């Protein structure tokens, strides 16, 4: 999956051990230059699973640069069109091209029953996950199209889009919107050689997932270890996924090997949806 000298933007890449960082590191290992983007600040005072850290992103940027590629870390708020536009401008000024966009920035803000959910929690979750993906696609596409080399857009959805769980309505709705956005956009840009696909991670062992499991343990009054074991028991392959598992799929979708694939939504769940 040779990505030599291609330029990739990965949002939500500010948390070590997270999917965004794993994707960035894998793309760099394939020869791509990277733009790492993250808010790098708490997105809300409401209950949430944390966000990326600027110091962690800087450290990973140095590790990526040690692979022999260039790396540009940026603070970006994907919910703000002006901030996203600044990211695109900085990318073009630094690299002169955009080949790959991985819309990985995401959050679960204030999970709760619908009857008790704060309106701000609903709006912020949709803004970060769905609107953020839209704004990044909209801003990056002119550079991709004008470059005349085609491109790859990979949007991070979730198994929750297909199998929503209680108290997660905003998150599930936002992730389902990402799939629909990609299916529509894929048809719009296919003639420019740009593909658009979605990746649907299931139970991936990241800090974000651990936070969710801890919250479930707290709400249900069960030991954390029991919650984890019950989660694994529902996965046919018998383990939680890793961020690297997701990064492997993203790297393939970003490559020329996937040039005839667009408008698709790929589960990466260990078979979890089958149970």
Secondary structure, 3 states (H helix, E strand, C coil): CCCCCCEEEEECCCCCCCHHHHHHHHHHHCCCEEEEEECCCCCCCCCECCCCCHHHHHHHHHHHHCCCCCEEEEECCCCCHHHHHHHHHHHHHHHCCCCEEEECCCCCECCCCHHHCCHHHHHHHHHHHHHHHHHHHHHHHHHHHHHCCCEEEEEECCHHHCCCCCCCHHHHHHHHHHHHHHHHHHHHHHHHCEEEEEEEECCECCHHHHHHHHHHHHHHCCCHHHHHHHHHHCCCCCCCECHHHHHHHHHHHHCHHHCCCCCCEEEECCCHHHC
